Amino acid sequence: MHAKDILIDAYSRIQEEVHAVLDGLGPDDLNARPTGESNSIAWLIWHLARVQDDHIADAFGLDQVWLSQDWEKRFGLDLPRRDTGYGHSPAKVAKVRIDSGDLLTGYYDAVHEQTLGALRQLAAKDLERIVDERWDPPVGLGVRLVSVLSDDLQHAGQAAYLRGLLQSAAS
């Protein structure tokens, strides 16, 4: 199995987790925050999609799906256009309110398709290409792809845990 095939499989697992977490949730569960400092399922999924969109687009010289496919307008959030949620305060987390899981899955699926398209074009040597020189050592494409993968899976797991808490409380 080639590295790109492993990455495609791994990123496809994020999509499966996103769909599983959002399946059947209404606005109350999507936007619930166990404490004033907590993230909601909506914020966690929006954030993981935004980070993947932002980082994949940057690494491959693509336009962000968020902007190029008008997802930013569809969501209508009171946030800067390129905001990914990085470093959000509890007040900013509260601004990410979503009325439909379908909106989140639609956006994530569009990001996922762009990600798979980029990954399918990879050659082994591409993974060493430097994509971010702001770090010491500079970040190669392979490291960036694994970093996004790790971050996204963590957030999907947090959203799944939160879903379980909400379902437990409702029982």
C-alpha positions as CSV (number, residue, x, y, z in Angstrom):
1,M,0.0,0.0,0.0
2,H,1.3,3.4,-0.9
3,A,1.5,6.3,1.5
4,K,-1.2,8.2,-0.4
5,D,-3.6,5.2,-0.1
6,I,-3.0,5.1,3.7
7,L,-3.7,8.9,3.9
8,I,-6.9,8.5,1.8
9,D,-8.1,5.7,4.0
10,A,-7.3,7.7,7.2
11,Y,-9.0,10.9,6.0
12,S,-12.1,8.8,4.9
13,R,-12.3,7.6,8.6
14,I,-12.7,11.2,9.6
15,Q,-15.7,11.5,7.3
16,E,-17.2,8.4,8.7
17,E,-16.8,9.8,12.3
18,V,-18.3,13.1,11.3
19,H,-21.4,11.5,9.8
20,A,-21.8,9.2,12.8
21,V,-21.6,12.0,15.3
22,L,-24.1,14.2,13.4
23,D,-26.6,11.6,12.5
24,G,-30.1,12.5,13.7
25,L,-29.0,15.4,15.9
26,G,-31.2,18.5,16.1
27,P,-30.2,22.1,16.9
28,D,-30.4,21.7,20.7
29,D,-27.9,18.8,20.7
30,L,-25.7,20.3,18.1
31,N,-25.3,23.6,20.0
32,A,-25.4,22.3,23.6
33,R,-22.4,23.2,25.7
34,P,-22.1,21.3,29.0
35,T,-20.4,24.3,30.6
36,G,-19.9,27.9,29.5
37,E,-16.3,27.0,28.7
38,S,-17.1,23.9,26.7
39,N,-17.2,23.4,22.9
40,S,-20.4,22.3,21.3
41,I,-20.7,19.4,18.7
42,A,-21.5,22.1,16.1
43,W,-18.3,24.0,16.9
44,L,-16.1,20.9,17.0
45,I,-17.2,19.6,13.6
46,W,-17.2,23.1,12.1
47,H,-13.7,23.7,13.4
48,L,-12.3,20.4,12.2
49,A,-13.7,21.0,8.8
50,R,-12.4,24.5,8.7
51,V,-8.9,23.4,9.8
52,Q,-8.8,20.7,7.2
53,D,-10.1,23.0,4.5
54,D,-7.6,25.8,5.4
55,H,-4.6,23.6,5.7
56,I,-5.2,21.3,2.7
57,A,-5.9,24.3,0.5
58,D,-2.8,26.1,1.6
59,A,-0.6,23.0,1.3
60,F,-1.8,22.2,-2.2
61,G,-2.3,25.8,-3.6
62,L,-6.1,25.4,-3.7
63,D,-9.0,27.7,-2.9
64,Q,-10.7,27.0,0.4
65,V,-14.0,25.3,-0.2
66,W,-15.4,27.5,2.6
67,L,-15.0,30.5,0.3
68,S,-15.0,29.1,-3.2
69,Q,-18.3,27.2,-2.8
70,D,-20.0,29.9,-0.6
71,W,-20.2,27.8,2.5
72,E,-19.2,30.9,4.5
73,K,-22.4,32.5,3.3
74,R,-24.6,29.4,3.9
75,F,-23.4,29.2,7.5
76,G,-23.8,33.0,8.1
77,L,-21.6,33.1,11.1
78,D,-20.6,36.4,12.8
79,L,-16.9,35.6,12.4
80,P,-14.1,36.8,10.0
81,R,-14.3,35.1,6.6
82,R,-11.2,33.0,7.0
83,D,-11.7,32.1,10.7
84,T,-11.0,28.4,11.5
85,G,-11.8,28.5,15.2
86,Y,-8.2,28.3,16.2
87,G,-7.8,30.0,19.6
88,H,-11.5,30.7,20.0
89,S,-12.6,32.1,23.4
90,P,-15.8,30.7,24.9
91,A,-17.6,33.8,23.5
92,K,-16.5,33.0,20.0
93,V,-17.4,29.4,20.4
94,A,-20.9,30.6,21.2
95,K,-21.1,32.3,17.9
96,V,-20.9,29.0,16.0
97,R,-24.6,28.0,16.2
98,I,-25.8,25.6,13.6
99,D,-29.5,24.6,13.0
100,S,-28.8,21.6,10.9
101,G,-26.4,18.7,10.9
102,D,-27.0,18.5,7.2
103,L,-25.2,21.8,6.8
104,L,-22.2,20.5,8.7
105,T,-22.1,17.2,6.8
106,G,-22.5,19.0,3.5
107,Y,-19.6,21.3,4.2
108,Y,-17.4,18.5,5.6
109,D,-18.2,16.3,2.6
110,A,-17.1,19.1,0.2
111,V,-13.9,19.6,2.1
112,H,-13.4,15.8,2.1
113,E,-13.8,15.6,-1.7
114,Q,-11.2,18.4,-2.2
115,T,-8.9,16.6,0.2
116,L,-9.2,13.3,-1.6
117,G,-8.6,15.0,-4.9
118,A,-5.4,16.5,-3.6
119,L,-4.2,13.2,-2.0
120,R,-4.9,11.2,-5.2
121,Q,-2.3,13.4,-7.0
122,L,0.5,12.7,-4.4
123,A,3.8,11.1,-5.3
124,A,6.0,9.9,-2.5
125,K,8.5,12.7,-3.0
126,D,5.8,15.3,-2.5
127,L,5.5,14.4,1.2
128,E,8.9,16.0,1.8
129,R,8.0,19.3,0.2
130,I,8.2,22.2,2.7
131,V,4.7,23.8,3.2
132,D,5.4,26.0,6.2
133,E,8.7,27.7,7.0
134,R,7.4,29.4,10.1
135,W,8.5,26.4,12.2
136,D,11.9,25.1,13.2
137,P,12.4,22.7,11.5
138,P,10.2,23.7,8.6
139,V,7.0,21.6,8.2
140,G,6.9,19.2,5.3
141,L,3.7,18.2,3.5
142,G,3.7,14.7,5.1
143,V,3.9,16.1,8.6
144,R,1.2,18.7,7.8
145,L,-1.2,16.0,6.5
146,V,-0.6,13.8,9.6
147,S,-1.0,16.8,11.9
148,V,-4.4,17.7,10.3
149,L,-5.5,14.1,10.5
150,S,-4.6,13.8,14.2
151,D,-6.3,17.1,15.0
152,D,-9.5,16.2,13.1
153,L,-9.7,12.7,14.7
154,Q,-9.3,14.2,18.2
155,H,-12.1,16.7,17.6
156,A,-14.4,14.0,16.1
157,G,-13.7,11.9,19.2
158,Q,-14.5,14.9,21.4
159,A,-17.8,15.4,19.5
160,A,-18.7,11.7,19.8
161,Y,-18.0,11.9,23.6
162,L,-20.2,15.0,23.9
163,R,-23.0,13.2,21.9
164,G,-22.8,10.3,24.4
165,L,-23.0,12.7,27.3
166,L,-26.0,14.4,25.9
167,Q,-27.8,11.1,25.1
168,S,-27.0,9.8,28.7
169,A,-28.5,13.0,30.2
170,A,-31.6,12.6,28.1
171,S,-32.2,9.0,29.2
